[in-house]
Amino acid sequence: MRICLKVLPSMKRLTLLAAALALPAALPAQPASDPIFTAAAVRAHVEFLADDLLKGRDTGSEGHEIAARYVASQFDGLGLKPGGDDDGWYQRIAFQKTERAPTPASLTVTGPGGQESFTHAGDVLVGVNAAEPHLDLTAPLVFVGYGLENQRFGLDDYAGLDVRGKIVVTLRGYPKGLPSEEGAHLSATKAMIAQKHGAIAMLSLGTLQSMKARPWARMVQFADEPDFTWVSPEGKPFDQAPGIRAAASLNDPAAEAIFAGAPQSVAAIRKIADRKGGKPRGFALRTSARIKADSVSQRVTSPNVVAILPGSDPILKDEYVVLSAHLDHIGVSAAKPGDPATKDRINNGALDNGAGIATMLEVARAMAGAPQKPRRSIIFLASTGEEKGLLGADYFARHPTVPIKQIVGNVDLDMPLLLYPFTDVVAFGADHSTLGPIVAQAVKPMGVTLSPDPMPQETIFVRSDHYMFVKQGVPAVFLATGFANGGEQAWGDFLSGNYHHPGDDMNQPIDWDAGARFAEANYRITRAMADGDTPPRWFANDFFGDLFAPQATRAAK
């Protein structure tokens, strides 16, 4: 949706604020070896992006459009080159937005005990399907364990099972003992695996481990958010598993109904799955299910904002490193019965991800002002649709504005937790490529260390934009502040409190000095990627390198 700022009656305050916050772009240039990052500059960006007038920067909203123009104006003021479509700052993306119709979705189970029905957001969470606005599907059920296949890890959960035309029931997550990032990736492929075997729908059941990491109440909290997918330039909505017509998650009462008369109980299956290497075997169930869901779809647009700093090396300038951060957030929460009229429902997204965008803009300022420009070219990407499923980054990685083979590395910035003086960082994905050592060496002079993934149960590796570059064969990491020096408690408190909540605003006790320090760390990392004699490389025999970049040059680990 295109907007004209001058017709907005409430925009005088915003215009003045934008003018004031454009000042950081004009800070004096610093030597490449000693850039200056200030708390005030980071705070200024976040103040604008988290302002109530932007109403939470939801994908396709006016607030996000304003934020995109702010980022583009900052890029322009730094003298960067537009990197979007048609020599502009924006890569405009069409999205298909699908919402629930007023009639509640339902799952009805028929089996030895008779018939039992469950309504969406009670003991079942039923997804929507834009291709079938009046979905009504009935089929037998088959339990398929974790529903995974991978020869490298000895996974073959469909062996001996006939699921053609049936609904498969899978455990959430992956077997204990499987490497967390590989396991997270494999979990994200379950629908495609089910489709390959001829299944038409998929139900998921929690394990003891997955239910601890993501309790049912937390899943229900986000169950009614609209479903988004990007639309190709040819007008086709993207769906990686169109043969899976329906999907739903099961709470215990629904799971017990599904497993009525089964050779193994839900409790027994969970006990097996809770062992290291536990892989419950699948079997045909004695029940069938009917899934009904009505939905309404519409098309909306939202832009990625893309800028390029050309490299200085006559040869290496044709290679690009990407520093990315998502600009969108989740907008305004719906009012609930009994809510007071004064209740704050704007999800400002100060840390998620105003802080990430602020970091990227400050790195761009330092790079643009450095007397000696980086050897490789740098793409600065402010992506949209991250909160809808990493969609803007996925679209850019599949439709890049430079050839994908010339993109050699990516660092993504998502929700740096600037609530404490961090002393370590986590680079999710660092074990798979030379980006790990690059990050560790780059931040070492700051007294900052690189730590391993401290929360593998959250499968963060597949939940941030860098994963979309990985799937296109590009070495990539997602950088976050670590668990040391009070970080563990800060992360725990934030994820159980202000995360995806109106409390993620400027009233938090944000440590802006930590913001300046995080910007410096990312400057050093990006500069190391851009200036190295060799680009980031996948390690030899790495799972992701072998899967997505089998012909790429490898590095010894």
Beta strands, then each sheet from edge to edge (+ up, - down):
strand 1: 81-82
strand 2: 90-100
strand 3: 106-111
strand 4: 114-119
strand 5: 124-126
strand 6: 134-143
strand 7: 149-150
strand 8: 155-156
strand 9: 167-171
strand 10: 201-205
strand 11: 227-231
strand 12: 246-250
strand 13: 283-309
strand 14: 320-326
strand 15: 377-383
strand 16: 407-413
strand 17: 424-428
strand 18: 449-451
strand 19: 476-481
strand 20: 538-539
strand 21: 554-555
sheet 1: 1+ 13- 2+ 11-
sheet 2: 1+ 13- 3+ 4-
sheet 3: 1+ 13- 6+ 9+ 10+ 12+ 5-
sheet 4: 1+ 13- 15+ 14+ 16+ 19+ 17- 18-
sheet 5: 7+ 8-
sheet 6: 20+ 21+
end
